[in-house]
Amino acid sequence: MIPPPLKSQISNIKSQWCGGLAPSVLLLLLTVLVLPSPARAHTERFTYFENTDYALEVFKIYGREPGATILIIGGIQGDEPTGYLTADLYAEQSMKRGNLIVVPRANFQTIIRNTRAINADMNRQFNKVKREEIYEEQVGQVLQELMKESQLLLNLHDGSGFYSPEARDDQVNPKRWGQS
Protein backbone atom coordinates (compact mmCIF):
# COMPACT_ATOMS: atom_id res chain seq x y z
CA MET A 1 0.00 0.00 0.00
CA ILE A 2 1.21 3.50 -0.86
CA PRO A 3 1.44 5.90 2.09
CA PRO A 4 -1.03 8.86 1.81
CA PRO A 5 1.66 11.62 1.45
CA LEU A 6 3.33 9.72 -1.41
CA LYS A 7 -0.06 8.94 -2.97
CA SER A 8 -0.85 12.67 -2.90
CA GLN A 9 2.47 13.51 -4.65
CA ILE A 10 1.86 10.85 -7.33
CA SER A 11 -1.63 12.23 -7.88
CA ASN A 12 -0.23 15.77 -8.32
CA ILE A 13 2.41 14.56 -10.81
CA LYS A 14 -0.26 12.64 -12.79
CA SER A 15 -2.55 15.66 -13.00
CA GLN A 16 0.32 17.97 -14.06
CA TRP A 17 1.64 15.47 -16.62
CA CYS A 18 -1.72 14.62 -18.17
CA GLY A 19 -3.24 18.04 -17.74
CA GLY A 20 -0.66 20.18 -19.50
CA LEU A 21 2.89 18.99 -19.38
CA ALA A 22 2.49 15.83 -21.50
CA PRO A 23 1.04 17.58 -24.57
CA SER A 24 3.79 20.21 -24.37
CA VAL A 25 6.54 17.59 -24.14
CA LEU A 26 4.95 15.60 -26.98
CA LEU A 27 4.74 18.72 -29.17
CA LEU A 28 8.37 19.52 -28.42
CA LEU A 29 9.48 15.99 -29.32
CA LEU A 30 7.48 16.06 -32.57
CA THR A 31 8.96 19.42 -33.50
CA VAL A 32 12.54 18.33 -32.85
CA LEU A 33 12.45 14.72 -34.02
CA VAL A 34 9.76 14.41 -36.69
CA LEU A 35 9.09 17.72 -38.40
CA PRO A 36 11.68 19.06 -40.84
CA SER A 37 14.04 21.64 -39.44
CA PRO A 38 14.12 25.16 -40.87
CA ALA A 39 15.96 25.44 -44.18
CA ARG A 40 19.69 25.70 -43.79
CA ALA A 41 22.04 26.87 -46.49
CA HIS A 42 23.40 23.96 -48.49
CA THR A 43 24.03 22.79 -52.04
CA GLU A 44 22.92 19.57 -53.68
CA ARG A 45 24.54 18.33 -56.87
CA PHE A 46 22.76 15.98 -59.27
CA THR A 47 23.91 14.31 -62.46
CA TYR A 48 21.26 13.23 -64.94
CA PHE A 49 22.17 10.75 -67.70
CA GLU A 50 25.30 9.73 -65.81
CA ASN A 51 27.83 7.66 -67.76
CA THR A 52 26.59 8.98 -71.10
CA ASP A 53 28.09 11.50 -73.50
CA TYR A 54 25.42 13.99 -72.47
CA ALA A 55 25.61 13.86 -68.66
CA LEU A 56 23.79 16.86 -67.22
CA GLU A 57 25.01 18.44 -63.98
CA VAL A 58 22.51 20.37 -61.88
CA PHE A 59 23.26 22.35 -58.74
CA LYS A 60 20.47 23.17 -56.28
CA ILE A 61 21.59 25.89 -53.89
CA TYR A 62 19.34 26.51 -50.89
CA GLY A 63 19.53 29.77 -48.97
CA ARG A 64 19.55 30.28 -45.22
CA GLU A 65 16.10 31.85 -45.43
CA PRO A 66 13.12 30.84 -47.59
CA GLY A 67 12.39 32.74 -50.77
CA ALA A 68 11.85 32.45 -54.51
CA THR A 69 13.73 29.94 -56.68
CA ILE A 70 15.63 31.11 -59.76
CA LEU A 71 16.72 28.69 -62.49
CA ILE A 72 19.88 29.64 -64.41
CA ILE A 73 20.66 27.67 -67.58
CA GLY A 74 23.86 28.05 -69.56
CA GLY A 75 25.33 26.16 -72.47
CA ILE A 76 22.24 25.29 -74.45
CA GLN A 77 24.31 26.17 -77.52
CA GLY A 78 27.99 25.29 -77.31
CA ASP A 79 29.06 28.09 -79.63
CA GLU A 80 27.87 30.66 -77.07
CA PRO A 81 30.56 30.55 -74.37
CA THR A 82 29.30 33.55 -72.41
CA GLY A 83 26.23 31.54 -71.36
CA TYR A 84 28.01 28.55 -69.87
CA LEU A 85 31.00 30.46 -68.50
CA THR A 86 28.66 32.84 -66.65
CA ALA A 87 26.47 30.00 -65.35
CA ASP A 88 29.62 28.29 -64.00
CA LEU A 89 30.15 31.30 -61.73
CA TYR A 90 26.80 30.72 -60.04
CA ALA A 91 27.20 26.98 -59.44
CA GLU A 92 29.31 27.53 -56.31
CA GLN A 93 27.41 30.45 -54.77
CA SER A 94 25.81 30.55 -51.34
CA MET A 95 22.45 32.18 -50.77
CA LYS A 96 21.15 34.29 -47.93
CA ARG A 97 17.53 34.07 -49.07
CA GLY A 98 15.80 31.96 -51.70
CA ASN A 99 17.20 29.21 -53.88
CA LEU A 100 19.13 28.80 -57.10
CA ILE A 101 19.00 25.92 -59.52
CA VAL A 102 21.99 26.13 -61.85
CA VAL A 103 22.53 24.10 -65.01
CA PRO A 104 25.85 25.49 -66.19
CA ARG A 105 26.42 23.29 -69.24
CA ALA A 106 23.08 22.09 -70.55
CA ASN A 107 24.48 20.79 -73.83
CA PHE A 108 28.00 19.62 -73.07
CA GLN A 109 28.51 17.89 -76.43
CA THR A 110 28.03 21.15 -78.32
CA ILE A 111 30.37 22.94 -75.89
CA ILE A 112 33.28 20.58 -76.48
CA ARG A 113 32.65 20.79 -80.25
CA ASN A 114 32.01 24.56 -80.22
CA THR A 115 28.86 24.17 -82.29
CA ARG A 116 25.21 25.15 -81.95
CA ALA A 117 23.69 21.67 -82.23
CA ILE A 118 24.50 17.98 -82.69
CA ASN A 119 21.18 16.31 -83.60
CA ALA A 120 18.85 19.26 -83.08
CA ASP A 121 18.96 22.79 -81.67
CA MET A 122 18.31 22.22 -77.96
CA ASN A 123 16.74 25.67 -77.70
CA ARG A 124 13.93 24.33 -79.90
CA GLN A 125 13.34 21.04 -78.03
CA PHE A 126 10.94 22.16 -75.33
CA ASN A 127 7.37 20.81 -75.37
CA LYS A 128 8.24 17.99 -77.72
CA VAL A 129 7.49 14.31 -77.34
CA LYS A 130 10.54 12.68 -75.82
CA ARG A 131 12.40 10.45 -78.26
CA GLU A 132 15.11 8.29 -76.74
CA GLU A 133 17.39 8.57 -79.77
CA ILE A 134 17.70 12.37 -79.57
CA TYR A 135 19.51 13.38 -76.39
CA GLU A 136 18.63 17.06 -76.83
CA GLU A 137 14.96 16.21 -76.28
CA GLN A 138 15.77 14.16 -73.17
CA VAL A 139 17.77 17.04 -71.69
CA GLY A 140 14.96 19.42 -72.67
CA GLN A 141 12.52 17.33 -70.63
CA VAL A 142 14.73 17.59 -67.54
CA LEU A 143 15.04 21.35 -68.02
CA GLN A 144 11.25 21.63 -68.25
CA GLU A 145 10.89 19.81 -64.93
CA LEU A 146 13.42 22.17 -63.34
CA MET A 147 11.46 25.13 -64.71
CA LYS A 148 8.41 23.90 -62.79
CA GLU A 149 10.44 24.18 -59.56
CA SER A 150 11.34 27.84 -60.15
CA GLN A 151 9.61 31.19 -60.23
CA LEU A 152 12.13 32.84 -62.56
CA LEU A 153 14.19 31.50 -65.47
CA LEU A 154 17.41 33.06 -66.68
CA ASN A 155 18.55 31.32 -69.89
CA LEU A 156 22.03 32.63 -70.69
CA HIS A 157 23.07 33.09 -74.33
CA ASP A 158 25.52 35.11 -76.41
CA GLY A 159 24.35 37.70 -78.83
CA SER A 160 26.20 38.55 -81.98
CA GLY A 161 26.67 41.57 -84.15
CA PHE A 162 25.75 45.12 -83.27
CA TYR A 163 22.53 47.05 -83.49
CA SER A 164 22.24 49.78 -86.07
CA PRO A 165 19.02 51.43 -87.24
CA GLU A 166 20.29 50.93 -90.79
CA ALA A 167 21.68 47.67 -92.19
CA ARG A 168 25.37 47.93 -93.03
CA ASP A 169 26.06 44.19 -93.29
CA ASP A 170 24.92 40.91 -91.73
CA GLN A 171 26.57 41.75 -88.38
CA VAL A 172 25.56 45.42 -88.11
CA ASN A 173 21.85 45.92 -88.69
CA PRO A 174 18.47 46.46 -86.94
CA LYS A 175 18.11 42.70 -86.21
CA ARG A 176 21.33 42.42 -84.17
CA TRP A 177 21.54 43.32 -80.50
CA GLY A 178 25.18 42.67 -79.61
CA GLN A 179 27.02 40.61 -77.06
CA SER A 180 25.33 39.53 -73.88
N, C-alpha and C positions, 0 to 999 in steps of 0.2 A: 504494500500500500504506500502511496506517495503522501508524505507529510503535507498538511494544509499550506504552509508558507511556500513550499516548492511547487505545489499544485497551482497556487495563485500566480507565481512567476511564469510557469509554463503557459497558463491561460493567457497572461498578458502578451507573451512572445507570440503565441498563436494568433491572437487578434491583431497585433501589429503586422505580422508577416502576411496574413491573409487579407487584412483590411487595406493595406496600402503599400507596404514594403515589397511584397512579392511581385505585384505587377510592375513596379518601378525597376526592380532587379531584372526581371524577365525582359523588359523593354531595353534596358541597357545591354544585356547579353545579345539580344537580337541585333541591336544597332552595331555592336562591335564585331560580332562573329558571323552574322548572316548577311546583312545588308552590305552593298558595295560601299567602299570608302569613297570620300570625295576625290574627284579627279586630281591626279598628281602628274606633273610634267614628265613625259617619257616619250620615247620613239619606238615604233614597231616597224620592222622591215619585212616585206613579203616579196617572194619571187614567184611569179606566175610562169607557167610553161618552162619550169626548170629543166635543165639538161636538153634544151632544144637550141636551135640557132636564133630563136627569137624570144629568149628569156626576158621577162618584163619585171624590173625592180620597182617596187612601190614603197614609199616611206610614209607612215602615218605619224604625225607629230602632234602630241596632245599637250595643250597648255596647262598651266597651273590653275587657271580659272576657266569655267565654262564660257563658251561663246560660239560664234559662227565657224563653219568649216569652209576653207578655201581649197580648191583643187588647182594645182599648177601642173601643166603638162608641157614638156619640152621634147624636142626630137621626133615629132611626127614625120617631118621630112628631114632626111639626113644631110641635105645640101643647104640647110639653114642652121649653121652652128650657133648663132646667137641664142636660139631657143633652148637647145640642150645645155649649153654652157651656163646660161643664166639659171636654168632649173637646178643644175648641179649645186649652185650656191645655196639654194633653199633646203636641200635634202638633209643638211646637218644643223639646221637652226633649232633654237629652243623658243618656246612660246610662253608669254605671260598669260594671255587670254585667247581662247579659241583654239582651233586646230588647223593643221595644214595636211593635205594629202599631196605628196609630190611624186610625179612620174617624170624623172629627169630625161630618160632616153626611151621614149615610147616605141621607136622603130629603130632598134639598134643595127639591124642589117643595113639600112640605108645610111646610117651614120658612118659605119666602117667603110662603106663603098662611096660615100660622098655623093649620093644620088637622091632624087626625090622619091622614087618608088622602086620596088622589086616586082611584085605581082600586080599591085594596084596602089593608087594613091591613098594612103591611110586616112588622109583628111576627108576622103569621100566614102568611107566605109561605115559610117554610123547609120543605124536604123536599117541595116541589111540583114537578110537571113544568113545565119552563120554557116559557112562552108568550111569543113575541116581542111581542105586542101589549100586554102588561102589564109595564111597566118595574119595578114593585115586585118581581116574581118574578125578573127578570134581576139586579137588585141583590142580592136574597136569595141567588142562586146564587154571586155573587162573595163575599158575606159568609161563606157556608158554606165556600168554599175557603180563605178567610183563617182560619177557625176551625181547620181542619186543620193550619195552620202554628203554632198556639199551644197552650200548655198550660193557659192560664187565660183566661176570657172575662169582661169587665166590660162589660155592656150598660147604659148610663146612661139613666135615665128620671126623670121627675117623678112624685111621688105627689100625691094630692090629698086634701083633707079631713083630719080628725083622728080618731084612735082614741078610742073611748069604749066601756066595757063595755056600756053601754046606748045604744040608738039614740035620738038626739034629733031628727035630720033626715037628709037624704041625704048631708050632708058630715061629720057627727059621728055615728059609729056603729062597731060592732065590725068592719065590713068595710073601714074606712079606716085608713091607716097614715101619713098625713101627707106633708109635703114631703121630697124626697130631697136 
